[in-house]
Amino acid sequence: MTRRMLATLTAVVTLAWPVVPAHASEPELAIRSINLRPEAPVVRATGSVRLVIDVVAKGAHGTRGVTVLVEPGRPPAGARPLTPGVPVRPAQPVKPPAQPAQPAEPAQPAEPAQPAEPAQPAEPAQPALPAEPAEPAEIGDAETAQPPVQPPVQPPVVVPAIAAGTGTLVRPPVGFHRFRLAETGWETWRFNPEVGLSRWYPSGVWTIRATAVDQEGNEVKAYTTFNLRRETTLEGVSVSEKKRVRVSGTLRRLDPYGLVGHRPFAKQRLLIKFREGEGEWRTVGSARTRKDGWFDQRVPKAGNGVYRVEFAPTTHYAGDLSPVRRPRRN
């Protein structure tokens, strides 16, 4: 078995940006949107997918005003999802508003000091008596000297490593750019994680968490999700025509175990599409792959046009389209 890598991608803001005029007052802390490119990342047998993440926020303070965490899985329970056009704001401030200072009470006048009594003369010290000589110890009565008892040495506290698949902020940081949008107070924080997503990362739902912090320490978090999918390919698709139209081929997927490049993709439903001239594609039939990924389906003649096969994307696998085929007449 190959060793699967479960890792997280993070981006931390520490690079400098062009000088921007300061505002008289900090805008209200909020996150408006999180945008990902590519929107639907697909991993292949080789290489990796590099992400670009744009966070539109305002009120964030300092070079770490906005941070981004990317990790596999869904957002935590109770997370506040982003709704288009509705910015996410803090539920309540971290620091309560300062209370006005109470006026100090006037000090009471001090009482006059009493005169000190005269000191009594000290008595002369008594001469010290000579110390008595110690009696010699008898042989056999003396106890064997015991060494001082040392406290047991405590082992160093070992902090367990973060479990694979959990999120953490990685330093040093990766690429970052910041842009101010006109005079609205909104800023775009762009993150370019230097580590790409490859076939060794888990497929399925991933979460992007953006955190913005203002000068007072208030913070707001926003979440969005995307699907990391593995590649699929439709191979050897052919279309022939007699009394009916025969469509056949093979569906393969990226090997989830990493032992080979691609494996047959069994028990998957495919759509057979037809288009005549410059018209729209319409479904004329469907097929299901066998254990070896092979499919072979006959459909009625749809007219004088072309055919193709479609595999719709799933949570873990990307969709694919076959090349356009005109029927061969046998």
N, C-alpha and C positions, 0 to 999 in steps of 0.2 A: 504494500500500500504506500502511496505517496503521502508525504507530509503536507497537509493542508495548512495554508497560511491564513490565519484570521487576524486581520490588522485593521487599524482605523486610520483614516486620513484626517489631518487637522491643518488648520491655518491660523496663525496668531499674528496680530498686527504689531509690527515693530519698526517697519521701515518708514522713512520720512516721506512727506508729501510736499508739494509746492505750498508756499506761504499763502494763506487765505485770510482775508480781513476778518478780524474778530468782531463779533456782534456784542451789543451792549448787554444783552441778557441771553442765557443759554435757552435754546428752544426746548419744547416739551419732548421728553424721551419717548421714542416710538420706532417700530420697525414696520415698513410698509410692504416689502416684498422680498422674496428670495428667488433668484433666477439661476438656472443651471444650464450649461452648455457642455456637451450635447444633451438635449432633453431626454433622450432614450439611449443611454450608453450600452454598447454591445461589445463583449469581449470575444476575442478570437484565439486561435491556437497559438499564435505568437504575438508579441507586442503587448501594449497596454493602452488604456483610454485615459487621456489627460482631461481633467475637469476644469471648468472655469465657473466660479460662483460669484454672483453679484448680489450684495445685500444693500437695499435702499433703506436708510435709517436717518434719524435726526436726533440731536441732543446728546449723542455719544461724545465722551470726553477723553482726551489723551490718545497716545499711540496704541493703546490696547482697548480703545473704546468699543470696538466690535471684534468678536472672535467667532470662529466657525468650527463646528465639529461634525465630521461625516463618519457614520458607523452603520453596520448592518442591523436590520431590525426595524420595528415600528416605533413611533414616538411613545414616551411613557404615558401611562394612564393619567388622564386629566390635563394633558398638554393642550395648549391653546393653538389650534391650527390657524394658518393664515387664510383670510378671505379676501378675494380681490376687491380693492377699494376700501377696505376696512383695516387701518393700521392697528398693530398690537401695541398696547401701552401697559405700563406697570399696573398691577392690581392695587398696590398701595405703596407709599414711600417707605424706604427703609428707615430713614431718620425722621422722627416726629418734628413738627415745626417748633422752633425755639420759643419758650415762654418769656414774656417781658420780665425784666429783673425787678424784684420788689425793693422799695426804698429801705435803706438800713435804718434801724432804730437808733435814736441819739444815745451816746454813751453816758453812763452814770458817773458823776464826779467821784474821784477816789477819796477815801478817808485819810486824814493826816496820820502819818506814821508815829507809833509810840516810841519814846526814847529807850534805848537798849540799856539793860542792867549791867553794872560793872562786873567784869569776869573775876572769878575766884582764883587765888594762886594755886598752882598745881602742887600736889604732894611729891616729895623726893622719891625717886625710883628705888626699889629694893635691889640689892646686888644679886646677880644670878647665882644659884647653887651649882657646884661642879657636878657634871654628869657621872652617874654610877657606871663603873666598868661592866661590860656585858659578860654574863656567865658563859663559860665555854660549854658548847653542846656536847652531850655524851654520844659516843659512837653507837650507832644503831638507832638513836632516837630521831636523828634528823630526817625529814622527809625529802624525797628526791624532787629536785626542782622541776616543775612542769613548764614547758614553753607556753607563751601567751596564745590564747585561742584566737585564730584569725577568722573573721566572718567569711562565710562561703562566698565564692566569687560568682556573681550573677552573670549568666551568658548574655551576650549582646542581643538587643531586640532586633529581630530580623523582620523587616517590612515585607510582606508577601508581594510578589510581582502581580501586576494587574492581569486579570484573567484574559485569555485571548478572546477577542471579539468585543471587548468593552472599550469605551472611548477614553482618550486622554489627550491632553494638549502636548504637542511635540515641539521641542526647541532644538536647534535654532529654527526660526520661522522660514516660511516659503514666500513666494512672490506676492506682492500686495500693491494695489494702487487705490487712490482715493480721489473722487471727483465731487465738486460741489455743483448742485443743480440750481442755477439762477439764484434768486433771492428767496426761495421758498423755505430754505433751511434743510431740505432733504439732501443727503449725500449718498453716493454710490461707493460702497467698499467692495473692491474686486479682489478675489483670492484665486491664486493659481497654484494648487498643491503640486509639489514637485514629484510626489509619488503617484503613479498612475494605477488604475484598476486593471488587473489582469485576470486570467482564468483561474488563478489560485485563490481569489477572493470568493466568498459565498454569493451565489446568485439570489435574486428575489428582491424584497423590499429593503431599501436603505433609507436612512433619515439624515437630513441636514438640520442641525440646530444652530441658530444664530443668536448670540447674546450681546446686547448693548448695555453699556454702563455709563451713567452720567457723572458729573462732578461731585454730586452729593452721595454717591455710592448706590443709588437706586439702579436696578437692572430690570431688563425685560428680555424674555426669550420667545423666539418664534420658531416654528417647525415646518418643514415640508418634506415630502418623500419622493423617491423615484425608484424605478426598477432597474437593477443591473441584470442584463440578460446574456445568455450564452448564444453563440452563433448557430444557426441551422442552415442547411443547403439542400435545395432540390436539384438532383443530378439525373442526367440521362432521360429527361422528359421527352417523350415522342408522341405524336398524334397521327393516327392513320384512319382512313375512312373506307368503309365498304357500305353495307346496309346501315350500319351504325358507326359512330365515331369512337375509336378506342384511344384512351389516354393512359399512359403508363410511365413509370419512373421510380426513383428512390429518394426517400427523405432521410437525411443524416443530421446528426447534432454533434456539437463539441463534446468530447468525452468528459463527463463530470469528474472522473477519477484521475485524469491526467496521464493515463497509460499510453494512449494513442491520440492522434489528432481528432478524428471524428468516428462516431459509431452509428449504426442504424438506429432510427428513431421509430419505435414500434407503437402501434395502436393510436395513431394520431389521425385526426380528421382533416381532410383537404377539400378545398373547393375548386371546381372546374369552371372556369369563366370563358365567355365567348363575347366577341365584339365584331360587328359588321361595319366595314368602312371606318368612319370617324366617330361612330356612336359610342355610347357608354358600355362599360363591361357589365355583363349580367351573368348570374349563376345559372348553369344548365345541368349541374350534377355535383356529386361529392364522392369521395373515395376515402378508404381507411387503410393505413399502412399495416403490413404484416410484421411478423417478428423480425424479419431481416430488413425492414424499412421499405420493402417493395410495395407498389400499388399498381393495380391494373383495373381500369373501369371503362365500361361502355356506356355512352350516352346517345340520345337521339340526335340526328342532324339538326343543327340550329340555323343553317344558312350558309352563304358564301362569305366566310370571314376567317378569323384566327382564334386560337385558343391559348390559354395559359392556366397554370395551376398555382393556387395560393395557399400558404400556410399562415394562419393568423397567429400573432404573438401570444404567449402565455406569460404567467408571472415570472418564470425562470428562463424562458427561451424566446429568442427573437423570431419574428415572422420572416418569410421569404417568398419571393415571386420567381417563377420559372421564366425562361425566355419565351417570347411569343412564338407560337408554332402554327403553321398552316398545314392542314391535313394532307398526308400523302395518300394518294388514291392507288390502291393495290389492284 
